[in-house]
Every structure is written in structure tokens, then in C-alpha cells.
Amino acid sequence: MMQALTPDTDVRLAVGQSVRTLTTSRNREEVVTALHTLNSYLNKEPKTTTTTVQRDEFSRAHYTRTLQFFISSISADWVQFLTAAQRTELWDGLFLKGPADQALMVLMDGIGSLSNPSAGLDRLVSILVEFLQSGRLMDLLWSYCQEAGPSDSPQLRETLLGRLVALPDLTANRLHPNNKPLFLPQQYYPLLAREMLAALEKTCKALRDGKDCSLTFLSQTLGKVCVQGHSELVFRDLAPLLSSYTRSDMVWQRVCWKLLENVPERWLEAVLTGLIPAVDGPDAFGRIMGNLVLKNKKAQFVITHKLLLLQYRHETRVLRILLGYLAQDRERRPLLTQVLRSLCQTWANPSAVKHTSLEQQMYVSRALLLCVGLLNDAELQELRAELLQCMLGGMQSHLDCSVVGVRRMGMAVGECLSSRMDLGGTKLKFEYEQNEDTLELLSLMTPPPDEHQEPSPHRMSPDREVKGQTSPLQEAPPTATQQHRAGPDSDLDSDDELTPYDMSADQEMSKTAPPRYLRDCLEAFLTSEEPERVELCLRAVEGLVRNNPSTAQEVGVQLTKVLLHMEDSYNTAGFWGLRQGAMVALVVTDCVPVTEFLTTEFFSMNYSIRQRLDILEVLAMSAQELSQPITAKDGLSKGVSPVTMGMIPYPGNDPVDWRQVVERRIQSKTTRISKGVTRPPAKATPNRYAPVAGHFFFPLLRNYDRPQVTFDLMGGDHLVLGRLIQTLGLLMHLAVNAPVATQMGRALLDFAWAVRYHVDQTVRRGVLFAVCSVFLSMPSQSLLEELSDQLLETRAWLADVAESDPDADCRSLAVQSLVLLEKSLKAGLENPALGSQS
């Protein structure tokens, strides 16, 4: 008597017989019968002829091989015997009804192995589209959430995870340019997020029914998607729904906590950085996150250190969510004080102020103020000494910096900290020009509105209030009754309707006559103590200098010395601009003697930083005026007006100025192919600066390395050093095509090379601007001949700055310098004749 077959043997024989039939038979009915036999092992209906054990055995041991056989026979004759309906039901259905993980693996392998284009590949792509649209991804994820999930090896699970997460990349590489829209990241990852949410919903339902579930695979999927850079697409749909579900459901909160706890540590940072910007506020983040920051060291490092101190690309809203999350729970508040101490140390660190970018310092300042704003009175009293030390030390470090933005930031943060600490009723108050950054810092001390607060429907909007109420400054027009009551004689006793005389343009008559001679101005500056006379002389001196060049040359040096030492003793309107304009006129009129005097006095003792900066300003503006083309009419520059419009800021005070200079020169050297009408090239015209450029330039390089008691250019006077280098770069730029340009370029490059690694970013900006000026102004052939031994080192240094300098302006200038260097070298090597003339 024959022994009964075991289920695994029975299934193996039936599958083997069906495969042989499909391989050898030419009968359509036999092929259809064999396909029905294979599909019966996936049929879970009550009237099916197969048992549960047989179906499980087929899914475990034969399903993958059957699908692989189908793909290998996709062009076989027996496939052609099937009608369209039979092919959809029996051939495609086998991929859509079995275990989802095995079907996805085989489909992705098949798409990668078939030739493109082909009918078989199109068939598999259409099945994959149907697989995604029919909810099979949710079946795949849910199968791994069940306690009795698929028993596979870690290697196989890692492979499945890679195929699931990287499906858009894999299909794009294989199907380009005929990829399906559903496979694009913009559609696939939101679909994956919705399927993950559906799997989480089934998990919550199973937990309520008392069943155990596992979220390990879901957590791994979420982590791998985020670490590959698609967190924004996933959390855009996932985070708002999780925030809504966790508002009043503790099961959902537990599921979310477990979901994040199971994310592998190597992917946890990507998940957190994607989740934080997607939630509504700290409340929602706390409900989803739980106390993971206390349980997981990696999460604690990311939230309390990396996102606050090492990164600075996040918006202020992200900082509010992070710090608000730490401040919400009593168990998490010790981390808030720990974060505050770290922020104080970083903000007050002089080295951090010098070596980090302005953007990162602004980021740390915002985080510091937000953190201080979240402290309660007890915590504020406990940390009072540390905050006071941070405020004093940090303000000193910021005020010592030569960058205007850093100084403003230090003053704004100092005002906010002193206001929050309430130092005996005294509050710091600085005078500085407000901008967007300082206004934002000052606004951080006011708490934001509650994230769930809704506007009251009864409250009238400000616009309606303004429109609905009459301003007290606006009177309603009198009615006819009011006019009648006033009577016809009321106008005789009132002067209200008399039109006032416009006296806005009137000027006060001066009792002192304006000076007519230059020596009178000099005498007034030296001896007069009358404010009115000094002001009249100061307003007239520039015009007298320009109209009487012979007299100006006689007293030029003496008058320049007097103006350089003059102070605004009488609070004269526009004093600094008038003084500056007069000195510029003296340099332009009596060029060599006055220039030699100023360049010598720049390194002399007993001058303040302000006076040294004034010297650099006057030299730069005078060189700009002298560099204007000489006209044939009067031999003077056309369009140059006297500088009497008030204080003109120094060019180096605003980085936009020297950047515009470089951009204009780059544009002039860039060749473009255009179909429009081109302008004729500009003619080379003489100017008054080229013959005297050396008198402006070389004396400023004379004594820079000789420290004095009150002036150490290479030591602590970073501001003056940065301005000096920028002025030298501007003088070099204005000397283009001058005979002395080559010597100037070599000297400037040697000087800049000595301070190229300076700690102050203003100095480094000046160095890079000077290098740009050298590459722009020196002929290409001269670069190759005079600087060939330095070009390789210069290129390597510029590449390092462009990649790793913390200041954005320095990186931008380094890139521009590299471009200019490559263009100059190319021009000099390709056409030496043209290179010598460029």
C-alpha cells in the first residue's frame, strides 16, 4: 500500500508538472490548465481546492522560482497562446496575488535583466505600476509588522529594503528616457508614505485587539528613505497626519515613539532633521518624539548639539521647535540648561567669532536668545552669573571684530540679554543702524503665538478698524447746518482760513561773508574760534582749491595737514563729507606732494585709527577721480563733481562695492556670442592717474611690518590692515594699462601672500580682492613672465579657500580669482601678442 504524500512533496510535484507542461506543451488548454493550477496555490477563497498548508508551502519554497520561470519565458510560444484576458488573470495575477516582498524582488530583478526596449520589459513595467497602485506596498509593509512575519535572512531583508527605497533610482537608470511618472521621486515617496501610514493604522488596530506587532522593518524603511535625501517628500504627507492622530490617541503616540526608537542609529539623524521642519510646532514634535532624547544618546547629540552648534542652515522656526520641545517636559528641562551653557560658551568664544562665518554666528545668536526666552525665573536666577559672563565676554569678542555685521549682532544680543536678566533696572542700549538681522534678533525675545490658537471671529481686523473709525487727525467736513450756525460774520473774526506762506526754502542770513581766498580759509582753520566762520570756510574750501590750482599747490600740504587733524568741534552739518571732499580736491590738484605727505603720515605715530582710515579713503577717492579719462575740451575729467554731499562711506566698508568692481572687470573681459548689434570697443584714453600711480601705491607698502607704540598693523589693528589691502587692490585695479602695473602687481601679490591666512575675515576678503585686482590689471604675458614661480601655489591656495573658508564672500572671491587666473593664462599661452596687450 502506497504511503500518502506529504504537503511539501505534493506541492513540489504539482508545480514541477505545471512547469513541464508550460515548457513542452503546444496545446492551449493544457497551458491554461497548468496556469490555473499554479494560481490555485494563491487563491484564499473558501471554495479553493488547496489547503492552507499547501499554500504556505508554495509561497515559501516555490513562488519566487515560479515568477523567475515566468520572466525567463516571457517571449516563449506558450505565452502567445493566451488571450489578453487570460494573460491579465493568469500571468499578471500571479505577480499581484502572492507574497508582496518576493514579487517586488523578482519584478525589480526582471526589469534590470531584460533588454530595453522590448515588449517583455514593457509588460513587467505595467505589472509593477499595477503592483504599486493596488496597495501591494502596504501588504508588504504589514507582513513585516505582524509578529509571525516572513522568516528571511538579514541579507535578504537588506536587499529588499534597498530595492524598496531605491526604486525610483533603479527604474530611472533602466527605463530612461521612457520612465513612468509613478516611478519619479515626487510621486513614489509620497505613495510610500501613505502606504506606511496605512500599515501603522493596521498596527494600531491590531494592538487594540491585543495582538503583538513589530515596527522594525517600518523604522528601517523610514530611516533609509530619509538618509537617501527624501525626508521632505515622505514627511510632507506623514508628519501632519501623525500630529493629528497623536493629539488625543495614546496608542498612536506609543506607535510613533516605537517607530522612532527602532530607527537604526546611523539613520536617526536624517529622520530627525526631516521630521522637525515638517511638524507644526514643539507640541506636535513632542507627541511624535516622546522622550527619545533621554533614551537614545544619538538623538540627544543631534538635538542638543549638532543641530544647534554644528549646523546653521535651519530656519528660526526649527530652532523654536527644538528648544520648545526641550522646555515642555520637566524631565527634558535639564537638557535645556545644558544647551544654554553650550550656546553661551560658543557665542562668547573669541576663536569662534574669528573662525566661523557670519551666517553661523547669526544662527547661534538666534538659538541663544530663544533659549534664554524659555527660562523661568528660578532657572534664570540659577544661571545669572553664567549669562552675565557670557554677555560681557561675548560682547567684547563681537565688538573687537572688524566686520560690521558681527559688531551689530553683538550689540543686539547684548541688549536682549541685559533686558532679560533685568540687571537692577539698567538695560544696555547701543546706537547702531538697524537691519533685518538685528530686528529679527530683537523680535526673538517676544514669545510666538500658540500653535493651536485660532483668531477670534468677533475681533475686527486692523484694516477694518482703521476704515471704520475716524482718525483724530482728520475732521469730518462741516454740514450745511453747522455752516449756517456759524453765521456770515464768523469769518471776519478768524484768521484760520489765511493760507500760510511757504518758508521751507528760506535760509538764515549769514552775518559773515564767505571767504574768497584759500589762505583765508587756512587762517580761519588755524586761529578762528567762530563756528559760523569755520563752517563757511569748510564749505568753500573745496571749490577754492579746484578753482585756484596755483594757490592750492603753494599751501596744499599745509592745508591737508590742518584738515587731517581737524575735529568736528562745532557739530557742523555734513562735516566729515566736507572735510573729505576738500582733501580729495587737494590730492587731485597738488597730486605728488600731498600724496607723499598722506602716505608718510599713514605710518606715523600719534594718529588715531579714524585718521588713518580717512587717509586711505582720501587716497582711494582721489585715485578714482584721477583715473577718469581726460577730455580734449578742458583737460579735466568729465562728470566728476566735488565731494560735498556729506559723509561718503569708505568702499571697503561695504563688500558689495569691491565685488561690483570685480564683476564689472570680469564682464568686460568675457566674450559673448550675440545676434544683436554690438557696441564698438572702448578706446584707450589717457588719464591723470597712470603717471602718478606709483606715488599712491608703493609708499603704502613701505613700513607695514614695523610695529609702533600706538599702531601695530600686523598685530591687533585688523580693521586698518583690511582697509589698507582693499585700498591697495583698488589702486591696482585703477592702474590697468599703466606702465607701472606689472611692478605694482608683483609687489601687491608678495604683500598679500604674507597675510593670506589671517584670522580676520575682513583681511582675507581684502587679500582676495587684491589678488583679483592683480589678475584683472596685469597683462597675461606679464603674469607668465613675472609670476610664473608663484602661480601654481596661488592656484592651490585659491582652491583651498574656495572649498573650506568659513566666510561666503571669501569663497566667492576665490572662485572668481580662479576663473580670472585660468582666463589670463589661457590668453597668454594661446596668443602671446594679445596677452601682452590685455
Residue, then its C-alpha position, 0 to 999 in steps of 0.5 A: m500500500m502506497q504511503a500518502l504524500t506529504p504537503d511539501t512533496d505534493v506541492r513540489l510535484a504539482v508545480g514541477q508538472s505545471v512547469r513541464t507542461l508550460t515548457t513542452s506543451r503546444n496545446r492551449e488548454e493544457v497551458v491554461t490548465a497548468l496556469h490555473t493550477l499554479n494560481s490555485y496555490l494563491n487563491k484564499e477563497p473558501k471554495t479553493t481546492t488547496t489547503t492552507v498548508q499547501r499554500d504556505e508551502f508554495s509561497r515559501a519554497h516555490y513562488t519566487r522560482t515560479l515568477q523567475f520561470f515566468i520572466s525567463s519565458i516571457s517571449a516563449d510560444w506558450v505565452q502567445f497562446l493566451t488571450a489578453a484576458q487570460r494573460t491579465e488573470l493568469w500571468d499578471g495575477l500571479f505577480l499581484k496575488g502572492p507574497a508582496d516582498q518576493a514579487l517586488m524582488v523578482l519584478m525589480d530583478g526582471i526589469g534590470s535583466l531584460s533588454n530595453p526596449s522590448a515588449g517583455l520589459d514593457r509588460l513587467v513595467s505595467i505589472l509593477v505600476e499595477f503592483l504599486q497602485s493596488g496597495r501591494l506596498m502596504d501588504l508588504l509593509w504589514s507582513y513585516c509588522q505582524e509578529a509571525g512575519p516572513s522568516d528571511s535572512p538579514q541579507l535578504r531583508e537588506t536587499l529588499l529594503g534597498r530595492l524598496v527605497a531605491l526604486p525610483d533610482l533603479t527604474a530611472n537608470r533602466l527605463h530612461p528616457n521612457n520612465k513612468p511618472l509613478f516611478l519619479p521621486q515626487q510621486y513614489y515617496p509620497l505613495l510610500a508614505r501613505e502606504m506606511l501610514a496605512a500599515l501603522e493604522k493596521t498596527c494600531k488596530a491590531l494592538r487594540d485587539g491585543k495582538d503583538c506587532s513589530l515596527t522594525f522593518l517600518s523604522q528601517t524603511l523610514g530611516k533609509v528613505c530619509v538618509q537617501g535625501h527624501s525626508e521632505l517628500v515622505f514627511r510632507d504627507l506623514a508628519p501632519l497626519l501623525s500630529s493629528y492622530t497623536r493629539s488625543d490617541m495614546v496608542w498612536q503616540r506609543v506607535c510613533w515613539k516605537l517607530l522612532e526608537n527602532v530607527p537604526e542609529r546611523w539613520l536617526e539623524a536624517v529622520l530627525t532633521g526631516l521630521i522637525p521642519a515638517v511638524d507644526g510646532p514643539d507640541a506636535f514634535g513632542r507627541i511624535m518624539g516622546n522622550l527619545v532624547l533621554k533614551n537614545k544618546k544619538a538623538q540627544f547629540v543631534i538635538t542638543h548639539k549638532l543641530l544647534l552648534l554644528q549646523y546653521r542652515h535651519e530656519t528660526r522656526v526649527l530652532r523654536i521647535l527644538l528648544g520648545y520641545l526641550a522646555q515642555d517636559r520637566e524631565r527634558r528641562p535639564l537638557l535645556t540648561q545644558v544647551l544654554r551653557s553650550l550656546c553661551q560658551t560658543w557665542a562668547n568664544p573669541s576663536a569662534v567669532k574669528h573662525t566661523s562665518l557670519e551666517q553661523q554666528m547669526y544662527v547661534s545668536r538666534a538659538l541663544l536668545l530663544c533659549v534664554g526666552l524659555l527660562n523661568d525665573a528660578e532657572l534664570q536666577e540659577l544661571r545669572a552669573e553664567l549669562l552675565q559672563c557670557m554677555l560681557g565676554g561675548m560682547q567684547s569678542h563681537l565688538d573687537c571684530s572688524v566686520v560690521g555685521v558681527r559688531r551689530m549682532g553683538m550689540a543686539v544680543g547684548e541688549c536682549l540679554s541685559s533686558r532679560m536678566d533685568l540687571g537692577g533696572t539698567k538695560l544696555k542700549f547701543e546706537y547702531e543702524q538697524n537691519e533685518d538681522t538685528l530686528e529679527l534678533l530683537s523680535l526673538m525675545t517676544p514669545p510666538p503665538d500658540e500653535h493651536q490658537e485660532p483668531s477670534p471671529h468677533r475681533m475686527s481686523p486692523d484694516r477694518e478698524v482703521k476704515g471704520q473709525t475716524s482718525p483724530l487727525q482728520e475732521a469730518p467736513p462741516t454740514a450745511t447746518q453747522q455752516h449756517r450756525a456759524g453765521p456770515d460774520s464768523d469769518l471776519d473774526s478768524d484768521d484760520e482760513l489765511t493760507p500760510y506762506d511757504m518758508s521751507a526754502d528760506q535760509e538764515m542770513s549769514k552775518t559773515a561773508p564767505p571767504r574768497y581766498l584759500r589762505d583765508c580759509l587756512e587762517a580761519f582753520l588755524t586761529s578762528e574760534e567762530p563756528e559760523r566762520v569755520e563752517l563757511c570756510l569748510r564749505a568753500v574750501e573745496g571749490l577754492v582749491r579746484n578753482n585756484p590750482s596755483t594757490a592750492q599747490e603753494v599751501g596744499v600740504q599745509l592745508t591737508k595737514v590742518l584738515l587731517h587733524m581737524e575735529d568736528s568741534y562745532n557739530t557742523a552739518g555734513f562735516w566729515g563729507l566736507r572735510q573729505g571732499a576738500m582733501v580729495a580736491l587737494v590730492v587731485t590738484d597738488c597730486v605728488p606732494v600731498t600724496e607723499f605727505l598722506t602716505t608718510e603720515f599713514f605710518s606715523m605715530n600719534y594718529s588715531i585709527r579714524q585718521r588713518l582710515d580717512i587717509l586711505e579713503v582720501l587716497a582711494m577717492s582721489a585715485q578714482e577721480l584721477s583715473q577718469p579719462i581726460t577730455a580734449k575740451d578742458g583737460l579735466s575729467k568729465g562728470v566728476s563733481p566735488v565731494t560735498m554731499g556729506m559723509i561718503p562711506y569708505p568702499g571697503n566698508d561695504p563688500v558689495d562695492w569691491r565685488q561690483v568692481v570685480e564683476r564689472r572687470i570680469q564682464s568686460k573681459t568675457t566674450r559673448i556670442s550675440k545676434g544683436v548689434t554690438r557696441p564698438p570697443a572702448k578706446a584707450t584714453p589717457n588719464r591723470y592717474a597712470p603717471v602718478a600711480g606709483h606715488f599712491f601705491f608703493p609708499l603704502l607698502r613701505n613700513y607695514d611690518r614695523p610695529q609702533v607704540t600706538f599702531d601695530l598693523m600686523g598685530g591687533d589693528h585688523l580693521v586698518l590692515g583690511r582697509l589698507i589691502q582693499t585700498l591697495g587692490l583698488l589702486m591696482h585695479l585703477a592702474v590697468n594699462a599703466p606702465v607701472a602695473t606689472q611692478m605694482g602687481r608683483a609687489l601687491l601679490d608678495f604683500a598679500w601672500a604674507v597675510r593670506y591666512h589671517v584670522d580676520q575675515t575682513v583681511r582675507r576678503g581684502v587679500l582676495f580682492a587684491v589678488c583679483s585686482v592683480f589678475l584683472s590689471m596685469p597683462s597675461q604675458s606679464l603674469l607668465e613672465e613675472l609670476s610664473d614661480q608663484l602661480l601654481e601655489t596661488r592656484a592651490w591656495l585659491a582652491d583651498v579657500a574656495e572649498s573650506d573658508p568659513d566666510a561666503d564672500c571669501r569663497s566667492l572671491a576665490v572662485q572668481s580669482l580662479v576663473l580670472l587666473e585660468k582666463s589670463l593664462k589661457a590668453g597668454l599661452e594661446n596668443p602671446a601678442l594679445g596677452s601682452q596687450s590685455 
